[in-house]
Amino acid sequence: MTYRNRCRNFLISLIKKYTSMKSLREFFSLERIGRYFSEQRVLWGVKFSSAFLGALICTGMISPANAQVGFVLNQSKFSFAPHNTNDLEDFVWAINQLPSNPDPNILIAFAGRPDSSFSCAVNTHCESDLNSGCVDDVYAASPTLDPFFSEVRTGMYSSQVYMPRCPSGAAIGMRGDTFAAYNPTSSVGGIALYTHTGTANVGGRQSFLQTAQQPTTQDIQGTFATFQGLYAPSSNWMYPFFGASQCGQASNPLACQDGYKVQVATEQRVQNFIDNGFSGAFQNIELIFRNTQGTPSNLLDDKLIQIQIRTWCNFDSIQSTCDEYTSTDPNQNNLRFYGGQLGNPGQTTTMTISSSSYPDYQVLMWTSLGSATSAGHSAAPQLYKATLSWRQFVTMLRGSVFATNQNGANYATVAQFYGSGWGTPENWILSTVRFGQEISNENWDGSFDPSLSAKRSSFGGAMRWFNVIAITN
């Protein structure tokens, strides 16, 4: 069903719902409309009903538009392709923390700390490569990197290879082995990531970015490309489940809720996983959903959920699994996470939440329409595709509450986690999409095997594009 038809059907449901009003003028209040424009379209600053917001979008008063920030973002689409931008120098960079005043952009982030044996003050945020710790081969204190340097490690040919370096201290100019690369060519381009842990490729020393920030997970490092749509104008926000509120009046509400869904598709590949016998790794695409009704104006990460769809995963060497999970991170304002794999086409990924106080609860996570999660190297990019319906999304919200041994069946209890109005589909936006990889190397410091080769583990892959759209069927 097209976006226009979804809007038409939703408006019809609104008119039916509000026929008891003295007139539609009470609904489309000039006072409300004037207040909307006077507050510069800051939607969370105006206490619109979700119905009124939906009407504004459908009637064109808030028109779908693209955010020119390296990706496409509007009410029904969030996507990226190589030709959206030309140069990695236009991206924002960070090591271990986000920029203090972010804008809508593509953020490349490295999770790691320098080797403690070197004195180095790492810049945590850099707007360009000229004045920071994030540089390309032109400004680095090392030979120019051949474009095949990226291709061998990630599967993507690129002359734009960027690594963190040490901009000051005793190790000034020292480069790491972890990098991000970019190729703007439509047919073969995209974003490539490479994460290296343990001994550096040359010199036998520890690699520059070595351990993670959190002591409890110091063996885990990662590299991420984050597409930050949250800071775009609110008129550009994507509403993935728009129109699903009318399912309350449907003859079969559950079937109706399954008909409103977000579809995510991406083309990714894994080129390189060097397993030292003490490591595991995964590659994924993440979706971060936010309840605008329950989120304060300062946009704290307290009313959102992060869903991690793993496209590649292998933890065999450390006797761990890639099974589905849900968790809460106290280091990120109790951010709720889900993670899991993709099954064969038509298969829905599920998990069962068990708690001591309530019956087992089944979470419906997403339904695969493309390749299943892989654990082997791919000779070519694989198409991964899945849908997440409003009904499935609600089970994830409720399930994460049950996982804390609280009553996820109670609306008010869920609201404590996700804010007021969490049960209204039109309150939710897709605020962020992330392509990332993580590697866990338990022998990065030689604690299990001190030999140089046993310390080293690395992982590299690439994403050509992603496309997230709101659909109905």
Steps between C-alpha positions, in 0.01 A plus 500: 500500500639844407574771756219710351246220547618440854440867576158494335388199701633649820318830441176312434541324834561836670187653351295204619658526843427870540146518352370555853676838507294812431705561188825402341613853575544385859741238375694709245523793739652816352644572841682166499622545144630849577672376813665224295658740254592755768703235681711425191376147452645369825235230527591379846460856631135508391263257667319393187287192510647225280189528287558869428864434415397225260250732333765768450733251334233354274354830387842626402539767768803298601629383165737205463845631415852375477767605746815584306743354752644202315185292524131525411248553778128575483177384662502162329865433410850491647770395252863528395684429175865568406423794274324691783834655591843520339760522773558354843642837606139620518417243765523554875749295698519389862700276729307360795250784530251692290544864392359749750288687243416248228313580181331264257797323351692177455715434804797263485584381851787290632457323833846454649778652707868545411755254623585614853873464431481805272429852617225634277218750543235379256256752365156353554316705239624648175318696234772457238824311455723807511488578872422180678587140563296373204705529184544360153822385342591849378557631852614183671858428597515189284515411128198562281259208515426318178126464424547123519588545870128533570390240247712222649363565849139600434417390144451860386756682281555851632749785477325671795634313802484668840662392825526657844852614584670650801506879454715578806723357768789256470326300230408790271421382150462136601223339301268223596394207289125555540345711223194608304498535121265646244436459129235728340461286186137391462574153360773382740525763773381540856647516849760249620609439859803314636565429868840372612584380853811370670846527348540757225569391144852637518749540781361236735346763729142527612273668244429867560131465591515212739249457780141612544400778739298281739727284722242219509510471120857604429550213257230639265567756230285632219475730201168657404344720232199672655238683291361756744152598390384621840655844457337562163200738494206328663305536176741247350471234769397154387182354656541125441158388627293797390129423473500186714291665771190431291548128573312550825181523297586212264307173502829314548732738692802267509490436127465873444801571723705249302413694185680817610871439493845635434708319239879511524729386220878522474781361288799396711803274483768362732847474350729429791480334842832400649412280796784447747309226681388743770272731303156547350343767281179621343376750241157656512255770415330674792174692521434743784135589561394792719169593660462872430211526745709365785830669415598827673610797293866441583482165315646284774528133409232388742193424287640298216585147398798378296449195276810328368453267200813293456584421139819307588597340830759249623594441864596134471856543630392655829218248548232763480194524279326742270162430659238769541522718809363808672688714749517838671816712502536705821789690340262643238209624711358147521468469124310185402658271239388209289729291287457196283544325170314476172343169402417366158245690288159495669639405841419722801774538759359451850618472856337402828531727803495313831462674834443381855174689551317466168424232239740459208446763232576451131655791313448523123808684374501521118425292190778426251450556128861457383823324591532337841769613744834357386813382681725457195676734260299614200644539152246770419263730690193324640151648507351501849137597529241486777175655620402609850128554550327716760375183672854357515636832625249507787608150609858625512403795720301281736763224497780733610287594802434136587877444477541729802248287693231767473155472348535566128128435452417814699480817290611730782800281582618505139456878503759521778752361251388659173299806596140606478325422174728206425198300377417756229679405177516857370715605798795288390772612260802320357765741623824321413639224277844350565731269306756350734728221603640380830777259585567334833863398544557344841875461435573855380761541777639147486341393828416155356778463243789753495614427143461789256281312253263388777438859610387622159139483377325715242174537314410688182194547284298751301147629444398617154166652594197477728136585451235517774143573390156501660260262324155349543345185361 
